[in-house]
Amino acid sequence: MSLLLVTLLCIELVARVVLEIRECRAVQCRFSAFTVMRILPLVNDLVPLPENREQPTVGKFVEMHEQAHAKLHHAILRNLVKVAFALCAIWFMAALMVRWECSIVESVLWLHLAAIPFRTFFHFYCWNQEYECDRYALEKTDRKVAKNALQELARCEYPHTVLFSLIYREHPTVALRSKRILNKAIKSFS
């Protein structure tokens, strides 16, 4: 394995540990099995972060939000982005193994490192879709309904900071969503 690859993996490991410590201090959480899984390279690609403690109750705002996803074809658009990224990943793996003669292990590790900015971009893309659906749902309901729905979501959601959410989640935090549509941040409960 190349020295550059090992160095980058060590930097990633340290950065993830720092992010976890920062997150635990900011939201007063404890280390868990998910914490360890998020820190380990490659494992953090495969283990999804649970976003909610429980499923929020479905009300008019949530129905309109989901209707917006369907009306705006967000599932299809997300899948197209995933396919585009998968094609890039295949090309990248092939180039690593054929052109630069890397082993399969090295190629997978390089792909893991290259996927970090792509995954972050994908999360940002998904966040914009969520904001768009929140605006649509607000237009179809009213502020009180939206506020109640976001408070319910805040009750069910694990609290996270913006940076942590951007790295690990496809949905923005309730505080960000409520600030966007209500101009008031609703905080998640610890």
Kinemage of the C-alpha trace (Angstrom):
@kinemage 1
@onewidth
@group {chain A} dominant
@subgroup {mainchain}
@vectorlist {calphas} color= white
{ca met a 1} P 0.000 0.000 0.000
{ca ser a 2} L 1.250 3.447 -0.825
{ca leu a 3} L 2.358 5.821 1.888
{ca leu a 4} L -0.086 8.468 0.585
{ca leu a 5} L -3.057 6.095 0.935
{ca val a 6} L -2.112 5.132 4.489
{ca thr a 7} L -1.571 8.791 5.406
{ca leu a 8} L -4.969 9.805 3.993
{ca leu a 9} L -6.716 6.959 5.829
{ca cys a 10} L -5.051 8.036 9.091
{ca ile a 11} L -6.118 11.642 8.481
{ca glu a 12} L -9.673 10.457 7.829
{ca leu a 13} L -9.663 8.398 11.024
{ca val a 14} L -8.423 11.356 13.100
{ca ala a 15} L -10.923 13.720 11.436
{ca arg a 16} L -13.810 11.356 12.178
{ca val a 17} L -12.715 10.976 15.823
{ca val a 18} L -12.512 14.768 16.163
{ca leu a 19} L -15.958 15.108 14.551
{ca glu a 20} L -17.420 12.514 16.948
{ca ile a 21} L -15.899 14.206 20.009
{ca arg a 22} L -17.122 17.597 18.806
{ca glu a 23} L -20.595 16.152 18.224
{ca cys a 24} L -20.774 14.481 21.629
{ca arg a 25} L -19.798 17.714 23.337
{ca ala a 26} L -22.210 19.830 21.293
{ca val a 27} L -25.313 17.663 21.769
{ca gln a 28} L -24.370 15.927 25.022
{ca cys a 29} L -24.498 12.409 23.589
{ca arg a 30} L -22.560 9.295 24.529
{ca phe a 31} L -20.312 7.061 22.503
{ca ser a 32} L -22.135 3.996 21.176
{ca ala a 33} L -21.647 1.121 18.769
{ca phe a 34} L -22.717 3.467 15.951
{ca thr a 35} L -19.950 5.862 16.988
{ca val a 36} L -17.325 3.159 16.503
{ca met a 37} L -18.860 2.132 13.177
{ca arg a 38} L -18.838 5.724 11.906
{ca ile a 39} L -15.167 6.128 12.830
{ca leu a 40} L -13.842 3.019 11.066
{ca pro a 41} L -13.017 3.448 7.360
{ca leu a 42} L -15.191 1.378 5.001
{ca val a 43} L -17.540 0.407 7.846
{ca asn a 44} L -18.873 3.987 7.876
{ca asp a 45} L -19.810 3.538 4.203
{ca leu a 46} L -22.001 0.540 4.982
{ca val a 47} L -23.672 1.340 8.319
{ca pro a 48} L -26.382 3.983 8.005
{ca leu a 49} L -26.859 6.511 10.781
{ca pro a 50} L -30.279 6.222 12.422
{ca glu a 51} L -31.915 9.625 12.072
{ca asn a 52} L -34.901 9.197 14.384
{ca arg a 53} L -35.565 7.538 17.737
{ca glu a 54} L -39.062 6.720 16.525
{ca gln a 55} L -41.202 7.487 13.514
{ca pro a 56} L -43.063 10.794 13.840
{ca thr a 57} L -46.829 10.763 13.496
{ca val a 58} L -48.049 11.463 9.994
{ca gly a 59} L -50.151 14.587 9.714
{ca lys a 60} L -51.249 16.948 6.958
{ca phe a 61} L -47.828 18.635 6.697
{ca val a 62} L -46.013 15.287 6.317
{ca glu a 63} L -48.561 14.127 3.743
{ca met a 64} L -48.032 17.296 1.701
{ca his a 65} L -44.249 16.968 2.082
{ca glu a 66} L -44.363 13.420 0.707
{ca gln a 67} L -46.759 14.515 -2.035
{ca ala a 68} L -44.173 17.109 -3.074
{ca his a 69} L -41.484 14.415 -3.308
{ca ala a 70} L -43.743 12.439 -5.660
{ca lys a 71} L -44.863 15.463 -7.672
{ca leu a 72} L -41.298 16.726 -8.135
{ca his a 73} L -39.942 13.215 -8.947
{ca his a 74} L -37.303 13.390 -6.224
{ca ala a 75} L -36.885 9.615 -5.947
{ca ile a 76} L -36.070 9.364 -9.648
{ca leu a 77} L -33.678 12.319 -9.481
{ca arg a 78} L -31.885 10.873 -6.434
{ca asn a 79} L -31.542 7.534 -8.178
{ca leu a 80} L -30.142 9.202 -11.303
{ca val a 81} L -27.510 10.945 -9.186
{ca lys a 82} L -26.695 7.617 -7.511
{ca val a 83} L -26.338 5.935 -10.923
{ca ala a 84} L -24.059 8.739 -12.129
{ca phe a 85} L -21.900 8.352 -9.018
{ca ala a 86} L -21.874 4.555 -9.435
{ca leu a 87} L -20.665 4.920 -13.035
{ca cys a 88} L -17.923 7.286 -11.853
{ca ala a 89} L -16.980 4.766 -9.165
{ca ile a 90} L -16.754 1.931 -11.697
{ca trp a 91} L -14.611 4.053 -14.000
{ca phe a 92} L -12.386 5.091 -11.082
{ca met a 93} L -11.944 1.466 -9.887
{ca ala a 94} L -11.131 0.314 -13.404
{ca ala a 95} L -8.589 3.111 -13.880
{ca leu a 96} L -6.947 2.299 -10.557
{ca met a 97} L -6.665 -1.425 -11.274
{ca val a 98} L -5.746 -1.242 -14.974
{ca arg a 99} L -3.866 1.988 -15.490
{ca trp a 100} L -2.147 2.377 -12.112
{ca glu a 101} L -2.030 -1.379 -11.354
{ca cys a 102} L -3.403 -1.083 -7.833
{ca ser a 103} L -4.587 -4.177 -6.010
{ca ile a 104} L -8.292 -4.595 -5.372
{ca val a 105} L -7.815 -3.682 -1.686
{ca glu a 106} L -5.968 -0.480 -2.565
{ca ser a 107} L -8.570 0.362 -5.197
{ca val a 108} L -11.412 -0.060 -2.724
{ca leu a 109} L -9.622 2.122 -0.159
{ca trp a 110} L -8.962 4.838 -2.775
{ca leu a 111} L -12.614 4.644 -3.829
{ca his a 112} L -13.661 5.015 -0.196
{ca leu a 113} L -11.593 8.190 0.138
{ca ala a 114} L -12.790 9.594 -3.196
{ca ala a 115} L -16.414 8.926 -2.240
{ca ile a 116} L -16.341 11.246 0.796
{ca pro a 117} L -16.834 14.526 -1.125
{ca phe a 118} L -19.338 12.874 -3.480
{ca arg a 119} L -21.390 11.596 -0.524
{ca thr a 120} L -21.316 15.056 1.094
{ca phe a 121} L -22.478 16.630 -2.190
{ca phe a 122} L -25.276 14.029 -2.404
{ca his a 123} L -26.416 14.861 1.129
{ca phe a 124} L -26.454 18.572 0.254
{ca tyr a 125} L -28.481 17.741 -2.881
{ca cys a 126} L -30.978 15.748 -0.788
{ca trp a 127} L -31.219 18.593 1.729
{ca asn a 128} L -32.257 20.992 -1.022
{ca gln a 129} L -34.993 18.569 -2.063
{ca glu a 130} L -36.200 18.381 1.552
{ca tyr a 131} L -36.301 22.187 1.820
{ca glu a 132} L -38.235 22.347 -1.452
{ca cys a 133} L -40.808 19.854 -0.137
{ca asp a 134} L -41.081 21.709 3.177
{ca arg a 135} L -41.888 24.937 1.298
{ca tyr a 136} L -44.493 23.102 -0.782
{ca ala a 137} L -46.080 21.580 2.340
{ca leu a 138} L -46.136 24.986 4.045
{ca glu a 139} L -47.928 26.484 1.033
{ca lys a 140} L -50.522 23.696 1.123
{ca thr a 141} L -51.064 23.936 4.903
{ca asp a 142} L -50.270 26.825 7.255
{ca arg a 143} L -47.586 27.940 9.725
{ca lys a 144} L -49.273 26.371 12.744
{ca val a 145} L -49.548 22.949 11.087
{ca ala a 146} L -45.931 23.198 9.904
{ca lys a 147} L -44.710 24.233 13.347
{ca asn a 148} L -46.555 21.344 15.028
{ca ala a 149} L -45.180 18.846 12.498
{ca leu a 150} L -41.616 20.106 12.945
{ca gln a 151} L -41.975 20.022 16.742
{ca glu a 152} L -43.110 16.411 16.457
{ca leu a 153} L -40.126 15.644 14.246
{ca ala a 154} L -37.830 17.383 16.750
{ca arg a 155} L -39.214 15.136 19.489
{ca cys a 156} L -38.427 12.015 17.434
{ca glu a 157} L -35.095 13.044 15.865
{ca tyr a 158} L -31.644 12.475 17.322
{ca pro a 159} L -30.059 15.890 17.826
{ca his a 160} L -27.050 16.626 15.598
{ca thr a 161} L -24.992 19.612 14.541
{ca val a 162} L -25.055 20.901 10.970
{ca leu a 163} L -21.579 19.614 10.057
{ca phe a 164} L -22.250 16.152 11.461
{ca ser a 165} L -25.577 15.992 9.627
{ca leu a 166} L -24.027 17.068 6.331
{ca ile a 167} L -21.418 14.303 6.596
{ca tyr a 168} L -23.784 11.512 7.648
{ca arg a 169} L -27.444 12.332 6.914
{ca glu a 170} L -29.652 12.732 3.862
{ca his a 171} L -32.068 14.922 5.835
{ca pro a 172} L -31.285 18.319 7.345
{ca thr a 173} L -31.869 18.805 11.051
{ca val a 174} L -35.206 20.092 12.302
{ca ala a 175} L -33.489 23.318 13.395
{ca leu a 176} L -32.340 23.991 9.826
{ca arg a 177} L -35.685 23.057 8.302
{ca ser a 178} L -37.707 25.182 10.694
{ca lys a 179} L -35.363 28.137 10.267
{ca arg a 180} L -35.815 27.903 6.485
{ca ile a 181} L -39.600 27.861 6.443
{ca leu a 182} L -40.622 29.413 9.774
{ca asn a 183} L -37.661 31.759 10.357
{ca lys a 184} L -37.365 30.191 13.811
{ca ala a 185} L -35.129 27.300 14.807
{ca ile a 186} L -36.829 24.407 16.581
{ca lys a 187} L -34.277 22.386 18.529
{ca ser a 188} L -34.270 18.596 18.820
{ca phe a 189} L -34.657 17.136 22.273
{ca ser a 190} L -31.657 15.362 23.812
